[in-house]
Amino acid sequence: MRWFVSGRDLTLSRIAYVNGQYLPHSAASIHVEDRGYQFSDAVYEVIMFVAGSPLDMEPHLDRLDNSLAELAIIQPMVRSALRRVIMEVVRRNRLQNGIVYLQVSRGVAPRDHAFPSVNVDPALVMTAKRLDFAKIRDLQNRGVGVKTVPEIRWRRPDIKSVSLLGNVLAKESAKIDGAYEAWFIDQAGLVTEGTSTNAWIVTSDDTLITRQLDQAILPGITRAVLFSVAAELALKVKEQAFSIKDVLSAKEAFLTSSTNFVMPVISIDGSPIGRCEPGDVSKKLVDAYWRYVELTTADNAR
């Protein structure tokens, strides 16, 4: 793989985009009355780049459109212009392997819980960070552990809102316990999703199970792509909720996200899943997804 080289872990942008200006990262700032800062009245997206080419940009921008519509936030610009700004952020940061982070808030207005009574311009910021794919691949080879936590988030995780305090607390709890990720458990005792990932298990007959799309989970872009990847491997996918008991009796488990791709999960709350190592199905999915990444970004580069 031409782009699979070791490098630095997450590194800050050299240049950030803030409301029409490209600024040194250290000089980038938002207004103190920005509603994203004061009310979490904002949404975000994360787009992966591989060898300088975007991965699944259009589905990510479609999801951004949906999040904005759900919160009645005005589009900051037409999509063609947004694409140009994204690619300029990539160019100015000399980004090869990594992410572009986009955030759109309702804008700057006098502090009031209700929407501003007059139209205000939405605020758009972007930054870029590098990722070390070799480290991701190493984790995929070893597998990771997850911790379960009560579902304490607001009831619309399907909107990619910047209101992430519940996710932050859960991730920190997992970190303290030496786990890689936390999976939320709802009042019915069922897994919803991770703090920044979708959750999957593999049954004894190699069926992949992930929670159905509803307002309890984010419609992950990697999750959606994995349906077609699984079909190419002749693997059946079933959308239904599952419990911790189902996880413990599963043959395998894994998580998906834009920055983890497909990540095998080998333990939950310290108890092993399967043989407590990445299973055959998970490894096939990992390899198949890397092939998808390489082919897709190579096509985009042409």
C-alpha positions as CSV (number, residue, x, y, z in Angstrom):
1,M,0.0,0.0,0.0
2,R,1.7,3.2,-1.2
3,W,0.4,5.3,1.6
4,F,0.8,2.9,4.5
5,V,3.8,4.5,6.2
6,S,4.6,5.3,9.8
7,G,4.7,8.9,10.8
8,R,3.6,11.2,13.6
9,D,0.5,10.6,15.7
10,L,-2.2,13.3,15.8
11,T,-0.6,16.7,15.1
12,L,-2.2,20.1,15.1
13,S,-3.0,22.0,12.0
14,R,-0.5,24.4,10.7
15,I,-3.4,26.4,9.2
16,A,-7.0,26.7,10.3
17,Y,-10.0,28.0,8.4
18,V,-12.2,30.4,10.4
19,N,-15.2,32.2,8.7
20,G,-13.5,32.9,5.4
21,Q,-9.9,33.3,6.6
22,Y,-7.0,30.9,6.6
23,L,-5.0,31.6,9.8
24,P,-2.1,30.1,11.7
25,H,-3.5,27.5,14.1
26,S,-2.3,29.5,17.1
27,A,-4.1,32.6,15.9
28,A,-7.4,30.9,15.2
29,S,-10.3,31.9,17.5
30,I,-14.1,32.3,17.6
31,H,-16.2,35.0,19.1
32,V,-17.1,34.7,22.8
33,E,-20.8,34.9,21.9
34,D,-20.6,32.1,19.4
35,R,-23.6,29.8,20.1
36,G,-21.5,26.7,19.5
37,Y,-19.3,27.8,22.4
38,Q,-22.1,28.9,24.7
39,F,-24.9,26.4,24.0
40,S,-23.3,23.5,21.9
41,D,-25.5,24.9,19.2
42,A,-23.4,23.5,16.5
43,V,-22.7,20.3,14.5
44,Y,-19.5,18.8,13.1
45,E,-18.0,16.3,10.7
46,V,-14.7,14.4,10.3
47,I,-13.5,13.5,6.9
48,M,-10.6,11.1,6.4
49,F,-7.8,11.7,3.9
50,V,-5.5,9.0,2.6
51,A,-2.5,10.0,0.5
52,G,-4.1,13.5,0.2
53,S,-7.4,12.1,-1.2
54,P,-10.7,12.2,0.6
55,L,-12.5,9.1,1.7
56,D,-16.3,9.1,1.4
57,M,-16.5,12.9,1.4
58,E,-20.0,13.1,-0.1
59,P,-21.7,10.8,2.4
60,H,-20.0,12.9,5.2
61,L,-21.3,16.1,3.6
62,D,-24.7,14.5,3.2
63,R,-24.7,13.7,7.0
64,L,-23.6,17.3,7.7
65,D,-26.6,18.6,5.7
66,N,-28.9,16.3,7.7
67,S,-27.5,17.5,11.0
68,L,-27.8,21.1,10.0
69,A,-31.4,20.6,8.9
70,E,-32.3,18.8,12.1
71,L,-31.1,21.9,14.1
72,A,-32.4,24.4,11.6
73,I,-28.9,25.9,11.1
74,I,-28.3,27.6,7.8
75,Q,-25.8,26.1,5.4
76,P,-22.6,28.1,5.6
77,M,-22.0,27.8,1.9
78,V,-23.0,25.8,-1.1
79,R,-21.4,22.3,-1.3
80,S,-19.1,23.1,-4.2
81,A,-17.6,26.0,-2.3
82,L,-17.3,23.8,0.9
83,R,-15.4,21.2,-1.1
84,R,-13.0,23.8,-2.3
85,V,-12.3,25.1,1.2
86,I,-11.8,21.6,2.5
87,M,-9.3,20.8,-0.2
88,E,-7.5,24.1,0.4
89,V,-7.2,23.3,4.1
90,V,-5.7,20.0,3.1
91,R,-3.3,21.7,0.7
92,R,-2.2,24.4,3.1
93,N,-1.5,21.8,5.8
94,R,0.2,19.4,3.4
95,L,-2.1,16.7,4.7
96,Q,-1.5,13.2,3.4
97,N,-2.9,10.8,6.0
98,G,-5.3,12.3,8.5
99,I,-8.5,14.1,9.1
100,V,-10.2,17.4,8.3
101,Y,-12.5,18.5,11.1
102,L,-15.5,20.8,10.2
103,Q,-17.7,22.6,12.7
104,V,-20.7,24.8,11.9
105,S,-22.4,26.7,14.6
106,R,-25.6,28.8,14.4
107,G,-23.3,31.9,14.7
108,V,-22.7,34.9,16.9
109,A,-25.7,36.5,18.7
110,P,-26.5,38.0,22.1
111,R,-26.9,35.1,24.6
112,D,-30.4,33.8,24.7
113,H,-31.6,30.2,24.7
114,A,-34.1,30.8,21.9
115,F,-32.8,31.1,18.3
116,P,-31.7,34.6,17.4
117,S,-34.7,36.7,16.3
118,V,-32.8,38.0,13.3
119,N,-30.8,36.1,10.8
120,V,-27.1,35.6,11.7
121,D,-24.4,34.1,9.6
122,P,-23.4,30.5,10.6
123,A,-19.8,30.2,11.8
124,L,-17.6,27.7,9.9
125,V,-14.2,26.4,11.2
126,M,-11.9,23.7,9.9
127,T,-8.7,22.2,11.1
128,A,-6.5,19.3,10.0
129,K,-4.7,16.6,11.9
130,R,-2.3,13.9,10.8
131,L,-2.9,10.2,11.7
132,D,-0.3,7.4,11.9
133,F,-1.9,4.5,10.0
134,A,0.8,2.2,11.2
135,K,-0.4,2.6,14.8
136,I,-4.0,1.9,13.7
137,R,-2.8,-1.2,11.9
138,D,-0.9,-2.4,15.0
139,L,-4.0,-2.0,17.2
140,Q,-6.0,-3.9,14.6
141,N,-3.6,-6.7,14.8
142,R,-3.8,-6.9,18.6
143,G,-7.4,-6.0,19.2
144,V,-8.7,-3.6,21.9
145,G,-10.9,-3.7,25.0
146,V,-14.1,-1.8,25.6
147,K,-15.9,-0.8,28.8
148,T,-19.6,-0.5,29.2
149,V,-21.2,2.6,30.7
150,P,-24.8,3.8,31.3
151,E,-26.3,5.7,28.4
152,I,-26.3,9.3,29.8
153,R,-26.3,11.3,26.6
154,W,-29.1,13.5,25.2
155,R,-31.7,11.5,23.1
156,R,-30.6,12.6,19.7
157,P,-27.1,11.0,19.1
158,D,-28.2,10.6,15.5
159,I,-27.4,14.3,15.1
160,K,-23.7,14.9,14.9
161,S,-23.9,17.7,17.5
162,V,-20.9,19.1,19.3
163,S,-22.8,18.4,22.6
164,L,-20.4,15.6,23.5
165,L,-19.9,15.8,27.3
166,G,-21.5,12.4,27.9
167,N,-19.1,10.9,25.3
168,V,-16.2,12.7,26.9
169,L,-17.0,11.4,30.4
170,A,-17.5,7.8,29.1
171,K,-14.2,7.9,27.1
172,E,-12.3,9.2,30.2
173,S,-13.8,6.4,32.3
174,A,-12.6,3.8,29.7
175,K,-9.2,5.4,29.6
176,I,-8.9,5.2,33.4
177,D,-9.8,1.5,33.3
178,G,-7.3,0.8,30.5
179,A,-10.0,0.3,27.8
180,Y,-9.8,1.7,24.3
181,E,-13.4,2.6,24.0
182,A,-16.7,2.8,26.0
183,W,-20.0,1.3,24.8
184,F,-23.2,2.9,26.0
185,I,-25.9,0.6,27.5
186,D,-29.5,1.9,27.4
187,Q,-32.2,1.4,30.0
188,A,-33.2,-1.9,28.4
189,G,-29.7,-3.3,28.8
190,L,-28.9,-3.0,25.1
191,V,-25.7,-1.6,23.5
192,T,-26.3,1.6,21.6
193,E,-22.9,2.6,20.3
194,G,-19.4,3.8,21.4
195,T,-18.4,7.3,22.3
196,S,-17.2,7.8,18.7
197,T,-17.8,4.4,17.1
198,N,-20.5,1.9,16.0
199,A,-20.6,-1.4,17.8
200,W,-20.7,-4.9,16.1
201,I,-20.7,-8.5,17.1
202,V,-20.1,-11.7,15.1
203,T,-22.3,-14.7,15.8
204,S,-21.3,-18.4,15.7
205,D,-22.6,-18.7,12.1
206,D,-20.5,-15.6,11.1
207,T,-23.4,-13.2,10.9
208,L,-22.5,-9.6,11.6
209,I,-24.9,-7.8,13.9
210,T,-25.1,-4.1,14.6
211,R,-27.8,-2.0,16.1
212,Q,-30.5,-0.7,13.7
213,L,-30.5,2.9,12.7
214,D,-32.7,5.0,15.0
215,Q,-32.4,8.1,17.1
216,A,-30.2,6.3,19.6
217,I,-27.1,6.0,17.3
218,L,-25.2,8.0,14.8
219,P,-25.5,6.7,11.2
220,G,-21.8,5.9,10.8
221,I,-20.4,6.3,7.3
222,T,-17.9,3.5,7.9
223,R,-20.8,1.4,9.2
224,A,-22.7,2.0,6.0
225,V,-19.7,1.1,3.8
226,L,-19.1,-2.1,5.8
227,F,-22.5,-3.5,4.5
228,S,-21.1,-3.6,1.0
229,V,-17.7,-4.8,2.1
230,A,-19.4,-7.6,4.0
231,A,-21.5,-8.5,1.0
232,E,-18.4,-8.9,-1.1
233,L,-17.1,-11.4,1.4
234,A,-20.5,-13.2,1.4
235,L,-21.1,-12.3,5.0
236,K,-24.6,-11.7,6.2
237,V,-25.4,-8.5,8.2
238,K,-28.4,-8.2,10.5
239,E,-29.5,-4.9,12.1
240,Q,-30.8,-5.5,15.6
241,A,-29.9,-4.4,19.1
242,F,-27.8,-6.7,21.3
243,S,-27.0,-7.0,25.0
244,I,-23.8,-7.4,27.0
245,K,-24.7,-11.1,27.3
246,D,-24.8,-11.3,23.5
247,V,-21.4,-9.7,23.3
248,L,-19.9,-12.2,25.9
249,S,-21.4,-15.2,24.0
250,A,-20.4,-13.8,20.5
251,K,-17.7,-15.4,18.4
252,E,-16.1,-12.0,17.8
253,A,-16.7,-8.3,18.1
254,F,-15.4,-5.1,16.5
255,L,-16.1,-1.4,16.2
256,T,-16.2,0.9,13.2
257,S,-15.5,4.6,12.6
258,S,-13.9,7.0,10.2
259,T,-10.7,7.1,12.2
260,N,-10.6,3.4,13.4
261,F,-11.8,1.8,10.1
262,V,-12.6,-1.7,11.4
263,M,-11.1,-2.4,14.9
264,P,-11.4,-5.8,16.5
265,V,-12.7,-5.9,20.1
266,I,-11.3,-8.7,22.2
267,S,-12.7,-8.0,25.6
268,I,-15.6,-6.2,27.3
269,D,-15.4,-5.0,31.0
270,G,-12.2,-7.2,31.3
271,S,-14.0,-10.4,30.2
272,P,-12.7,-12.0,27.0
273,I,-14.7,-12.2,23.8
274,G,-14.2,-15.4,21.8
275,R,-10.5,-16.4,22.0
276,C,-9.5,-12.9,23.3
277,E,-7.8,-12.1,20.0
278,P,-8.9,-10.8,16.6
279,G,-11.0,-13.5,15.0
280,D,-10.9,-14.7,11.4
281,V,-14.0,-12.7,10.4
282,S,-12.8,-9.5,11.9
283,K,-9.4,-9.9,10.2
284,K,-11.1,-10.5,6.8
285,L,-13.1,-7.3,7.3
286,V,-10.0,-5.3,8.4
287,D,-8.1,-6.4,5.2
288,A,-11.1,-5.9,3.0
289,Y,-11.7,-2.4,4.3
290,W,-8.1,-1.4,3.8
291,R,-8.5,-2.5,0.2
292,Y,-11.7,-0.4,-0.1
293,V,-9.8,2.6,1.3
294,E,-6.9,2.2,-1.1
295,L,-9.2,1.7,-4.2
296,T,-11.5,4.5,-3.3
297,T,-8.8,7.1,-2.6
298,A,-6.8,6.1,-5.6
299,D,-9.9,6.7,-7.8
300,N,-10.5,10.1,-6.2
301,A,-6.8,11.0,-6.9
302,R,-7.3,10.5,-10.6
